[in-house]
Amino acid sequence: MNPEPTGQLVPTPTGYDLIITRTYRAPVDDVWASVTEPERTARWFGPWRGEAGPGRTVEVQLVFEESAPWYPMRIEACEPPYRLAVVTDDAVGSWSLELLLAEADGTTELRLVHHLTSTEQLGETGPGWEYYLDMLTAARTGGPQPEFDQYYPSQKAYFESLK
């Protein structure tokens, strides 16, 4: 399997938005559950714990990363079933992310938007998000889970070319 990168980089007044989209033949409520319910996020990203809600911080375990670390994730906005905005802060820096969902004719489009102030790490982050969204697809369909080495470093040049 050689997955094709799909990410787009859009300039914004404060930096850039890295946008990666997936489409599911499913109602928006079901896709929302896949990205917000801890037992379902555990299948493709990692479980989370804590009291969820706008302005609150939960901890998310990155079970598919080395040593499966837990990271704090502050919920900036939660507008079921259409928008979830979060911020993570760790040793690498602060990441501002949004998941935007829209349903039409029984199909739900999910857009992951990573708000960037710099494109410095684009060659590393882009393949990572492609991997995680394909993990989500595999979790939803019951298909085989992709391997990260199918995305990185092979997709690095694509994302670097978006700068």
Residue pairs with C-beta under 8 A, 6 or more apart in sequence:
1 146
1 150
2 150
2 154
3 130
3 134
3 146
3 150
3 151
3 155
5 126
5 127
5 130
5 151
5 155
5 158
5 159
6 20
6 21
6 130
7 18
7 19
7 20
7 126
7 129
7 130
7 158
7 159
7 162
8 18
8 19
8 20
8 162
9 16
9 17
9 18
9 19
9 119
9 122
9 162
9 163
10 16
10 17
10 19
12 115
14 115
14 117
15 115
15 116
15 117
15 118
16 115
16 116
16 117
16 118
16 119
17 113
17 114
17 115
17 116
18 113
18 114
18 116
18 122
18 125
18 126
18 129
19 111
19 112
19 113
19 114
20 111
20 112
20 126
20 129
20 130
20 133
21 109
21 110
21 111
21 112
22 109
22 110
22 133
22 134
22 136
22 137
23 107
23 108
23 109
23 110
24 30
24 31
24 107
24 108
24 110
24 137
24 140
25 106
25 107
26 106
26 107
26 108
26 140
27 103
27 106
27 108
28 81
28 82
28 101
28 102
28 103
28 108
29 81
30 108
31 81
31 101
31 108
31 110
31 140
32 80
32 81
32 82
32 101
33 40
34 40
34 41
34 44
34 136
34 139
34 140
35 41
35 84
35 99
35 101
35 110
35 136
36 52
36 78
36 80
36 84
38 47
38 48
38 49
39 47
40 139
41 47
41 48
41 60
42 63
43 135
43 139
44 132
44 135
44 136
44 138
44 139
45 60
45 62
45 63
45 64
45 132
45 135
45 136
46 60
46 61
46 62
46 63
46 64
46 68
47 60
47 61
47 63
48 58
48 59
48 60
48 61
48 73
49 58
49 59
50 56
50 57
50 58
50 59
51 58
52 58
52 75
52 78
53 75
53 78
54 75
54 76
54 77
54 78
55 74
55 75
55 76
56 74
56 75
57 72
57 73
57 74
57 75
58 72
58 73
58 75
59 70
59 71
59 72
59 73
60 70
60 71
60 72
60 73
60 88
61 68
61 69
61 70
61 71
62 68
62 69
62 70
62 71
64 132
64 135
64 148
71 88
71 90
72 88
72 89
72 90
73 86
73 87
73 88
74 86
74 87
74 88
74 89
75 84
75 85
75 86
76 85
76 86
76 87
76 96
77 83
77 84
77 85
77 98
78 84
78 85
81 101
82 100
82 101
82 102
83 98
83 99
83 100
83 101
84 98
84 99
85 96
85 97
85 98
85 99
86 96
86 97
86 98
87 94
87 95
87 96
87 97
88 94
88 95
88 97
89 95
92 121
95 114
96 114
96 115
97 112
97 113
97 114
97 115
98 111
98 112
98 113
98 115
99 110
99 111
99 112
99 113
100 110
100 111
100 113
101 108
101 109
101 110
101 111
102 108
102 109
103 109
110 133
110 136
112 129
112 133
114 125
114 129
116 122
119 162
119 163
122 159
122 160
122 162
122 163
123 156
123 157
123 159
123 160
124 152
124 156
125 159
126 155
126 156
126 158
126 159
126 162
127 151
127 152
127 153
127 154
127 155
127 156
127 159
128 148
128 151
128 152
130 151
130 155
131 146
131 148
131 150
131 151
131 152
134 146
134 151
135 145
135 146
137 143
138 144
138 145
138 146
139 145
